[in-house]
Amino acid sequence: MKRTIAAILSAAMLVTAAAAAEAPSSWAKSAVDTARNAGIVPEQVDQAYTQSITRADFCALAAAVYRTWEKSGNVKSVEKATVSFSDTKDEDVLLCASLGVVNGVGNGKFAPQQQLTRQQAASMLHRLGNLRKNAKDNVKDRMPHVFADGADIQAWARSDVYWAYNSGVMNGVSGNRFAPNNSYTHEQSIATMLRLYDTKYAEVPSGETAAEYAVVMDDEGGAGARSQMHIENAKGKKLLTDYKATKGTFENVTLLGVWAGVTMENGTKYDVVNLKTGEKLEDYRILVADGEQAGWLCPMDITKVTYGKDYIALADGTKSTATYDRMTNFKDGKAVVNVDGKTICAIDTTGKTLWSMNFAFDRSKMEIRDGAGDRFTVWGNNSAAIIAGGKRIASSSGGLYLNQYSDTYIYSENTGYYALYNFNGRKLTKTYQNAFDEVGQNIYSHWLSNTEYEYIRCDADGTNKVLFRVKPILNGGRPGLLATDGAGVYALPTDEHTITCFDRFGATLGTIKIEDTIDIYYRLSFENGCLRVVDSYPNGKTDAVNALYLPTGEQIS
């Protein structure tokens, strides 16, 4: 009898475990139930909810939504194309392809069992949404959102990702990322398809929330006078009004989340204050990096130099209990510190060691340049070396220049002659004369003549292509860092009347035509993913350019 009861209990536990494994995640359960009741979840998708969805199964979802709309007369009149694939005869796939919702992968194939990526899902959702009878095309849905990993979004999917996000069909992931190349699960697919199916389920972004703290300029200074500014909370209340004798007004303010670095007494006094707890670090300053989520609190006393007393600071107001001898600022969650003059190591924002190596660092004889994250260039004794990832990448008595946005460095082979190398020491480009500079992620400019420069894109594997040949207009006729949204979108005047927007892969996103002649006084800058074009010296013009554009070239103000 006991054995029988035990067997029954064991079987019951197995059934319960299997059911739990088949159940949607708690966040998705309501959406899955609602979508199922609406009849838009095919049987093959209504299972294995955390499993990655295939291209064919996402088509099954899309086809179910389209057929439901079609029955209710909620679709536009569309002429369906005749399509076929050599690797599938699936009716849902063929329907979606005939409607232009999805494309094949080339050579007459569809790859039905290939996992769908998030940016592919965004493209399919957008195309399907455009088939709805009352689908509208408005600027709001086309507005860019600057994701932290936006540089990884392909040009063909960029407008689709913006639409899916702005319309509340797809959300980002943690850390303001979109993760465009990640796979998409069954339950995520069902939830987003439900939001597309009926807009009442959409989770439309409410816009940027007000920053908890802000710096307000009182007087920009000038003519020998120092600027004056103060800190306000989200309600507009002036803070630190009782801080020493400042009455809350400072010469400079740096914010790192709830940390505030303030400058006083004609630039001779630096303090750091935690605006939430009131904690003070006198004679310290803030070095902000890593997307303004992590940085260093460093000693700052103009009468002396102090090493080994740097704290890791996080935007939430916490700081490390240990102190460090900082060598680089944080980037991608990593920084390099000097351990004992004989050893250096890379740490993360919690202080955990990521790698260490023997390296005799003597500040009296060496200088750190181009340092960020777990890489830097050290100069000393008429030579230079690049350290990256715990390895000595290159050494030279000539010029070595570590690139900040790419896994490469520029080597001066002879005076005035430069070439690009990867971290394995492989030469990636031919040798260029007079000037060769990194201007964006995997994007470089080099001298052709005194009136012409060439812009190229080159990966760390040596794959490269020419993007533009232009006469430099801005920066006094010399190429400088490209105007960027900070997430892989760039802008460059490519002639006297044209500005081209392109991504880090070298794909053109759009062109902007300017009737006026673009000259050295024009300024390009990005505002929330849109490009601001300003003629900063109109010289009497009543219609001087000051306009905002989408990277596609559409003027919006």
N, C-alpha and C positions, 0 to 999 in steps of 0.2 A: 504493500500500500504506500509506504514512504517513498519507494522508488518511483511509483506511478505519479505521486504528487510532485516529486522533484522534476520528473520529466515534463509534466504539464507546465510547471513554473518556468523551467528552462525554455520550453517552446514559446511561452508567453513573452518572456524577456527578449527572445530573438525577434518575434513579431514586432514588439514595441520598438526595439532598436532599428529594425528595418524601416518601420513607419517613420521614425524620427529622421532617419537618413534621407527618406523620400520627401519629407515635409519642407516647404520653403523656409527660408530664414525669417526671423520674426518681423524684420522690417518689410519683407516682401509679401507676407501672407495675405494681407488685406487686398493688395493689388492683384495677386494671383487669383484669389477667390472672385473678385469683381470681374476680372477679365474672363475667367472661365464661365461665369454666369452670363456674360455678354456674348458668349459663343465665339470668341476670337482666339482661343488657345487650342491648337491642334494637339492630338493625343501624344505625338512623339515629343512635343515640347513640354507637355504637362507632367514632367518627371525629371529626376536627376537635376534638381533646380540650381545647384551650385556648379554644375558641369558647364564647360564652355560650349557655346552654341556653334553649329556649323552654318555655312552659307546656305545650304539647302533648307535647314530647319528655320532659319530666320526668314527665308522666302515663304515658308509655310505660314508663319505668323503674319507676314505682310499681306499675303494672298487672302487670308481669313478676314483681315480688316478691310481690304479692298472690296471683297465680295459682300460684306455686310453693308458698307457704304453704297455699293451698287444697287442692292436690293431696295434701299431706302431712297434712291435717287439722289444721292449725295456725292456724285462724282462728275467731273467734267467729261465732256465728249472727247474721247481720245482715239485716234486711229492706231490700232495695235499693229506692231510690226511682226513680220514672220521671222521667227528665230529658231535655231536648233543648235544643239551641242552634241559632240561625239561621246561625252562621258555621262550624260544624264538625259532621261526622257521625263523627268518629274514634272507634272502638270503645274505645280505651284512655281517652280523655277521658271518654266517657260512663260507663264503668265506675267511674272514680275519682269522678266527680260523683255517681253513684248510691250510692256507699259513703260519701259525705260527706267524702272526702279533699280535694276541691277544690271551689271555688265558681266561678260565672261572674262577669263583671265588670259585670253589669247590662244591662237592656234585652234580655234573652234572648240575650246574646252571651257568648262564652268568650274571645275574643282568643287563639287558639291559637299565633300566631307572636310574641306579646309575650314579651320576655325576662323570665325569672323572677328575682326578687330573693332575697337570702339570707334575709330574714325570711319571705318567702312559702314558700321551701323548708323552713324550720324548721316552719312551720305544717302543711304537707303531710306532712312526715316524722312529726310528732307524731300527727296523725290516723291515718295509716297504721299507726303503731306500736300505737295503741290497738285496732286490729282483730285483733292477734295474740291467740291463745287465752289465753295466760298473762300477758298484759300487766297490770302492777301499777301502782297509783296510790299513790305514797308521798311523804312530805314531802321526802325528800332530793332527789328529782327536781324538786320545785317550788321549791326554795330559790333565791333570787335570786343572780345573779352581777353585780357592779357593773362593767360594761364602761365604758371611758373614753368611749365614744360611746353609752352606754346611753340618753341623752336622745333619740336618734333612733329608738329602737325604738317602734313603734306599739303601742297598748294591746291590739289584737286579736292581736298576735304575741308579746307579752312572755312569757307563760307558756310558749308553744311554744319560744321561744328558750332560756329557762332549761332546759326539759326536754331539748332537743336537745344543749345544752352539758353538762349534768350527767350525762346518760346516755352521753356519749361518742360521739354520732352526728355532731355538728358541732363543729368547733373555732372559736376566735376567730381573728383575724388579728393582725398585729404590733401591739405597743403596747397590749395588752389591749383591743383593739377588736373589735367584731363586724361592723361595716360592713353594717348591715341593709339599706341601699338599693342596695348593690352588686349587680351581676349575678353569676350562678353558672355556672361552666363545666361542660362535659361531664364532665371528669375529676373535678372536685369532686363533682358529682352522683353519679357512679358510686361514688366512695369512700364517701360518706356513706350511700348506699343499701345498700352492702355491710355497713356497720356496723350498720344497722338490720336487715338480712336475717338476720344471725347475730351475736349479741352478743359472740362471742369475738373479733370484729374491732373492737369498740368501743374508743375511746381515752378511757376515763373519767378525768376530772381527779383527780389525787391529793390535791387540796386545796392550800391555801396553803403554800408553802415557807417555812421559818423565815427571818426577816429576817437579813441578814448581821450587822447590828448593832442593838442595842436600848438604849433609855434606861430605867434602873431607878431608881425613886424610893426613897430611903432615909428621908427626913424631909420632910414637906410644909411644914414651917415653921409660921408663924403667930405671933401675939402679939409681933411685932417680929423674930422669928427668920427667917432666910432658909432656903428649901428646900435640901435636899441630895440629890444624885443622882449616878449613875455610868453608865458605858457598858459593856455586855457584848457579846461576840461570840456567834455562834449556839450555841456550846458552853457558854455561861454564864461564860466567863472575864472577869474585870474587867480593863478596859483602861486605859491611860495612868496606871498606878499610880506611874510614875517621872516624871510630868510636873510639873516645877517642885516646889513644896512641897505639891501638892494631894493626893497619894496616890491620885489617880484619882477624887476626889470634887469635884463642882462645884455651883455655885448654880443654873445653868441649862445645858441642852444642846440644841442644834439640830442635827439630822442632815440631810444632803443626800447620800444614797448613802454613799460612804466618807468624805465630809467631815464633820467634827464641829466645831461652833462651841461654845465653852465660856466660861462667865462665872465670874469669881473675884473675890476681895478685895472683898467687899461691893458687888458690882455695878460696880466701877470698872475692871475689867480684862477684856478680851475677846480671845480668840485663836481661830484656826482651825487644825485639825490634820487632815492626811490620814491616816486610820487604816490605810491600806494601805502607803503609802510613808514615812510619818513626816514629810512636809513640813509646816513650820509657817509661819503668817503671823501674827505678833504684832500686836496692836492692830487686828484685823479681826473682823468678824462675818459670819454667813450670812443672806442674805435668800432664803428658799425660795419658789419659785413653780412654775407650769407643771407641775402633777401631780407635784411633787417629783422631776422629772427634770433641771431646770435652774434656776439661780438666780444670785445675785450674791454675791461676796465683797467686802465694803465696809469701808473704814477705820472704826475705832471707837476713838477716843481721846477720853475725856471732857474733856481739857484743850484740844482744838482741833477744828475742823471741816476736813476734807479732801475736796476734790472732784477728780474726774478720775483716781482711782486704783482704780477698781472693776474686778474681774476677772469674766469669765463663768466659772461653775463648772458642771460636769456631774456627774451622780450616779456616773459610772464613775471619778471621781477626777481627771479631767483639768480643766485650766483654760486660759483664753486666755493667750497671751503678751502681747498688747496690753492696755492698761487703758483704761477708758472713764469718761465723766462720765454716770452713770446718771440718767435722768429717770423711768423707770417700771420696774416689775418685769416679768419674763417672763410672757407668757400666750399660749397657742397658738403657742409658739416664736418670739415677737416681743417686742421691747422698744425703747423710744426712748432715744436718748442725745444729749447736747449736744455738738456738734462743736467750735465755736470761739466761741460766744456770738452768732454770726450765723446759724448753720445748725444744724438738728437732723436726725437721720435715724433710721429704724427699722432694726434689725439682727435677724438670726436668731441661733440659739445658736452658730453657727460664726463670728459676727462679720461675715457678709456683709450688705452694705447692701441693704435692700429698697426703700426710698424715702428721699428727702431733700427738704427745703424750706427756704426762707429764713425764719428765725424768730429774732428778737433776744431771747435769753433772759437776763434779768438777775436772778440769785437775790436780790439786795438789794431788788428791787422786786416780784418775782413769787413766787407760791406754786403748786406743783403739787398738785392734788387729784384724787381719783377716777382715778388713773393706773394702767393695767394694759395690757400688750401694746403695740399701736401707737396707743393713744388716751389722752388725758388732758384734764383741765380745768385751765386756768391762770388764776389770779386775780391782779389787781394794778391799782392806780390806780382803784379803785372800779368795776372792770368784770371780766367773765369771758369766756373764749373756749374753745371745744372744738376740739381738734385730733384728727383720726382719719384713718388711711389716707393721710397726707401732705397733708391739706386742712384748711383752717379751716372747720369745719362750722357754727358759730354763734358770735355775739358778742352781749353784752348787758351793760347796766349793772345789770340785775336778776339774779335767781338763775338759774343754769344748773347742772343736776345730771346728769352723765354716768352713765348706767346701766351696771352692771358685768356683767350677764348678757345684755343685749339690745342690738341695734343702734339704740338710741333715747336720747333725753335728755328730762328734765323741765324745763320752762321756767316760771318764776314770772312770769306776765303782770302781776300786781299783787300787792301784799302779801297773802299768804294765798290766792292763786288760782293754780292750777297746771294745766298741760296737757302732753300727751305729743307729742313730735315725732320724726320720723325724720331720718336724716343728710342728706336732701335738703331739709330745712326744712319738710316737710309736716306740718301738724297732724293728729294721728291720733285724738284724743279730744276730747270737749267739755271745757270748763274746769271743774275741780273746786275746791271750797272747803275750806280749812283743812288738809287733808292729802292727799297723793298720793305713793305710794312704790313703788319696785320691790321685790318680795318674792321673785321667782324669775325664771327665764328666760321673758321675755315675759309675766310675771304681775305684776299691780299691785294695790294696795289703795288705796281712797280713802274719805274721810269722807262719811257720809250724815247722821249725827247723833251726839250724844255717846254713844249706846248702840248704834250700828249702823254697820258698814263694809261696803263692797262689794268683792269680789275680781273682777277682770276679766282676761281674756287678750287681748292685742293684739299682732299681728305688726307688723313694720316697714312692711308695705304697707297698714296701717290696718284689716285684718280683725280684728274684736274681738267678744267675747261675754262676757256676765256668767256667772261661775262660781258664786259664792255670795254671799249676803247674811247676815252673821253678827253676833252680838254678840261682840266680842273678849273672850277669856277669859285667855289667857296674856299675858306681857309687861306686866303691870300694866294690862290692859285696852286696850292699844294694839297694833295690828298691828306685827310685826317680820318679819325674814326668816323664811321658812317652814322648818320642819324638812325636810331633804332628804338623800337618799342620795348627793348630789353628782353624780348622773347622770340628772337629769330626773324623779325621783319625789319627790313632796312629801306632807306630812301637815298637816292643819289641823283643829282642833276646830270642827265646824260647828253643834253645839249642846251642851248641858251633859252629854249622854250619848253623843255620837257623834263619832268622829274619821274624817275622810274622807281616803283616799289617792288621789292623782290624778297624772297626768303633765303634762309641759310643754305638751302639746297641749290640756289641759283635760279629758281623758277620765278618768272615775272608774275606778280600779282595784279599789277595795273600800272597805267601811266597817267600822269597829270599834265595837262597842257596849260601853259601860262602865256597869255597874250603879251605881257610885258617881257622885257629881256632880263633873264636871271643874271645877277651880277654878284660881286663879292659881298654885298650888303644883305643878301637874302639869308634868312635863318630857317633851318628845318628842325623841327622837334616833334616828338610824339606825345599825345595827350590821350591816355586811356585807349591806346591802340590806334588812334587816328592821327594823321599827319597834319601838323600846323605849318603853314608856309607864310612867312612874313618878310616883307621888304622893310628892313630896319632903318633904312635911310631913304625915305621917299623923295627928298629934295624938291619939295613943292608940289608933288603929284597929289591930286585930289582923290584919285582912285587907287592909291597904293595897295598892294596885295597884302591881305591878312585873312587867310581862309583856312578852313578845316576840311580835310578830305579823308574818305575811307581809303585804305591801301589799294582798293580796286580802282581808284581814280575818281570816284564819285564825290562831288563837292556837297558837303552837308551844312556848311555855314560860311 
